[in-house]
Amino acid sequence: MSEKRLIELETRLMYQEQTIQELNDALASQQQQLDRLEATCRKLIESVRAAVRSQGDLPHEKPPHY
């Protein structure tokens, strides 16, 4: 293998490793964001459930404008 070809392959490998690291960092960041969003959704769902439970069995009345 010629030295020029070897240098070309090493250069490609370097750029591929850099790209893989950048993609890995982006994926890790997105996973953290997804985890935070899921936690927020769970909190919101629990808040809504708690609000519904606190109202008890109220009769379903039509709003005053009907």
N, CA, C and O of each residue as an XYZ file, in Angstrom:
264
protein
N       0.854     -1.164      0.000
C       0.000      0.000      0.000
C       0.903      1.231      0.000
O       1.879      1.313      0.745
N       0.551      2.168     -0.844
C       1.379      3.372     -0.936
C       1.165      4.268      0.278
O       0.129      4.223      0.941
N       2.158      5.063      0.536
C       2.075      5.966      1.697
C       0.951      6.983      1.516
O       0.276      7.345      2.480
N       0.753      7.441      0.283
C      -0.323      8.397      0.013
C      -1.686      7.770      0.342
O      -2.543      8.424      0.936
N      -1.880      6.524     -0.036
C      -3.138      5.822      0.226
C      -3.336      5.617      1.725
O      -4.450      5.756      2.229
N      -2.278      5.292      2.427
C      -2.345      5.093      3.866
C      -2.723      6.396      4.577
O      -3.542      6.384      5.496
N      -2.142      7.495      4.164
C      -2.466      8.797      4.758
C      -3.925      9.152      4.487
O      -4.615      9.682      5.357
N      -4.391      8.854      3.269
C      -5.788      9.129      2.919
C      -6.737      8.314      3.815
O      -7.735      8.848      4.302
N      -6.437      7.051      4.029
C      -7.274      6.204      4.878
C      -7.242      6.670      6.332
O      -8.276      6.680      6.999
N      -6.081      7.052      6.824
C      -5.983      7.554      8.195
C      -6.780      8.848      8.367
O      -7.414      9.064      9.400
N      -6.742      9.696      7.353
C      -7.489     10.953      7.397
C      -8.989     10.679      7.414
O      -9.727     11.289      8.188
N      -9.435      9.766      6.566
C     -10.860      9.397      6.545
C     -11.287      8.838      7.900
O     -12.346      9.192      8.418
N     -10.472      7.980      8.459
C     -10.778      7.386      9.751
C     -10.902      8.457     10.830
O     -11.803      8.401     11.667
N     -10.004      9.421     10.807
C     -10.041     10.508     11.787
C     -11.363     11.275     11.684
O     -12.006     11.554     12.695
N     -11.762     11.613     10.452
C     -13.016     12.349     10.268
C     -14.226     11.491     10.640
O     -15.203     12.006     11.185
N     -14.170     10.209     10.356
C     -15.280      9.330     10.733
C     -15.397      9.224     12.246
O     -16.506      9.240     12.781
N     -14.286      9.116     12.934
C     -14.324      9.049     14.395
C     -14.877     10.342     14.983
O     -15.637     10.314     15.951
N     -14.496     11.473     14.397
C     -15.014     12.766     14.858
C     -16.523     12.845     14.632
O     -17.262     13.302     15.504
N     -16.974     12.401     13.468
C     -18.399     12.428     13.157
C     -19.184     11.509     14.086
O     -20.263     11.871     14.555
N     -18.651     10.333     14.348
C     -19.311      9.394     15.259
C     -19.429     10.006     16.651
O     -20.467      9.867     17.299
N     -18.390     10.674     17.114
C     -18.429     11.306     18.437
C     -19.467     12.423     18.475
O     -20.189     12.561     19.463
N     -19.551     13.219     17.416
C     -20.542     14.296     17.356
C     -21.963     13.723     17.356
O     -22.850     14.252     18.025
N     -22.171     12.639     16.602
C     -23.485     12.005     16.577
C     -23.829     11.407     17.938
O     -24.972     11.494     18.386
N     -22.857     10.811     18.585
C     -23.074     10.246     19.915
C     -23.447     11.339     20.917
O     -24.351     11.156     21.732
N     -22.752     12.470     20.854
C     -23.064     13.587     21.747
C     -24.471     14.108     21.500
O     -25.205     14.400     22.445
N     -24.849     14.226     20.228
C     -26.195     14.701     19.896
C     -27.256     13.719     20.396
O     -28.291     14.130     20.921
N     -26.998     12.443     20.232
C     -27.942     11.428     20.689
C     -28.087     11.450     22.206
O     -29.196     11.333     22.727
N     -26.982     11.598     22.910
C     -27.030     11.663     24.376
C     -27.814     12.887     24.831
O     -28.596     12.809     25.779
N     -27.610     14.008     24.165
C     -28.338     15.227     24.507
C     -29.835     15.055     24.259
O     -30.653     15.471     25.080
N     -30.191     14.452     23.146
C     -31.602     14.223     22.845
C     -32.232     13.261     23.846
O     -33.394     13.430     24.214
N     -31.485     12.261     24.288
C     -32.018     11.318     25.268
C     -32.278     12.016     26.593
O     -33.284     11.752     27.252
N     -31.370     12.908     26.986
C     -31.589     13.674     28.225
C     -32.837     14.539     28.104
O     -33.637     14.620     29.037
N     -32.999     15.182     26.957
C     -34.178     16.018     26.739
C     -35.450     15.162     26.768
O     -36.455     15.565     27.353
N     -35.407     14.006     26.151
C     -36.554     13.106     26.146
C     -36.888     12.658     27.568
O     -38.060     12.600     27.940
N     -35.877     12.345     28.355
C     -36.102     11.944     29.745
C     -36.777     13.059     30.539
O     -37.691     12.808     31.323
N     -36.315     14.303     30.327
C     -36.930     15.439     31.025
C     -38.380     15.633     30.593
O     -39.247     15.901     31.425
N     -38.646     15.498     29.293
C     -40.018     15.659     28.792
C     -40.934     14.566     29.329
O     -42.086     14.835     29.670
N     -40.438     13.350     29.405
C     -41.245     12.263     29.957
C     -41.565     12.510     31.430
O     -42.686     12.260     31.873
N     -40.594     12.996     32.181
C     -40.831     13.299     33.594
C     -41.863     14.414     33.729
O     -42.737     14.351     34.595
N     -41.768     15.418     32.892
C     -42.737     16.518     32.919
C     -44.134     16.011     32.586
O     -45.105     16.402     33.234
N     -44.244     15.151     31.592
C     -45.553     14.586     31.224
C     -46.132     13.775     32.380
O     -47.325     13.874     32.670
N     -45.301     12.977     33.038
C     -45.782     12.188     34.178
C     -46.309     13.103     35.277
O     -47.351     12.826     35.872
N     -45.592     14.198     35.549
C     -46.022     15.146     36.586
C     -47.346     15.795     36.192
O     -48.240     15.943     37.026
N     -47.472     16.180     34.926
C     -48.712     16.805     34.467
C     -49.889     15.837     34.552
O     -50.979     16.221     34.975
N     -49.676     14.608     34.160
C     -50.743     13.603     34.237
C     -51.168     13.401     35.681
O     -52.362     13.340     35.976
N     -50.204     13.299     36.576
C     -50.541     13.108     37.991
C     -51.273     14.329     38.546
O     -52.187     14.182     39.357
N     -50.884     15.527     38.121
C     -51.578     16.739     38.568
C     -53.028     16.744     38.117
O     -53.921     17.099     38.886
N     -53.263     16.353     36.878
C     -54.631     16.306     36.351
C     -55.439     15.256     37.104
O     -56.588     15.498     37.474
N     -54.841     14.094     37.329
C     -55.551     13.043     38.065
C     -55.896     13.501     39.481
O     -56.995     13.242     39.971
N     -54.958     14.181     40.134
C     -55.201     14.670     41.488
C     -56.324     15.711     41.485
O     -57.169     15.717     42.380
N     -56.332     16.580     40.493
C     -57.381     17.595     40.404
C     -58.742     16.950     40.195
O     -59.734     17.374     40.788
N     -58.790     15.925     39.354
C     -60.056     15.234     39.109
C     -60.513     14.531     40.381
O     -61.695     14.584     40.721
N     -59.603     13.878     41.086
C     -59.968     13.182     42.326
C     -60.460     14.160     43.389
O     -61.376     13.844     44.148
N     -59.859     15.337     43.446
C     -60.239     16.309     44.478
C     -61.633     16.883     44.235
O     -62.278     17.356     45.170
N     -62.103     16.845     42.986
C     -63.439     17.358     42.686
C     -64.515     16.379     43.119
O     -65.660     16.780     43.324
N     -64.184     15.141     43.260
C     -65.168     14.152     43.690
C     -66.188     13.873     42.614
O     -65.934     14.083     41.428
N     -67.345     13.399     43.035
C     -68.408     13.052     42.100
C     -69.376     14.213     41.959
O     -70.482     14.175     42.497
N     -68.967     15.228     41.247
C     -69.851     16.367     40.994
C     -70.785     16.010     39.846
O     -70.381     15.334     38.899
N     -72.037     16.464     39.927
C     -72.943     16.194     38.804
C     -72.453     16.936     37.561
O     -71.898     18.031     37.652
N     -72.664     16.335     36.432
C     -72.245     16.966     35.182
C     -73.310     17.965     34.771
O     -74.307     17.604     34.145
N     -73.095     19.203     35.123
C     -74.060     20.246     34.796
C     -73.611     20.953     33.535
O     -72.423     21.032     33.224
N     -74.590     21.458     32.828
C     -74.261     22.255     31.651
C     -73.738     23.603     32.094
O     -74.164     24.118     33.128
N     -72.843     24.173     31.352
C     -72.350     25.514     31.708
C     -73.497     26.521     31.648
O     -74.493     26.280     30.966
N     -73.368     27.640     32.350
C     -74.455     28.619     32.445
C     -74.933     29.182     31.109
O     -76.077     29.629     31.018
N     -74.116     29.178     30.091
C     -74.528     29.790     28.818
C     -75.452     28.897     28.010
O     -75.886     29.316     26.937
N     -75.780     27.691     28.460
C     -76.696     26.815     27.730
C     -78.122     27.097     28.089
O     -79.030     26.450     27.566
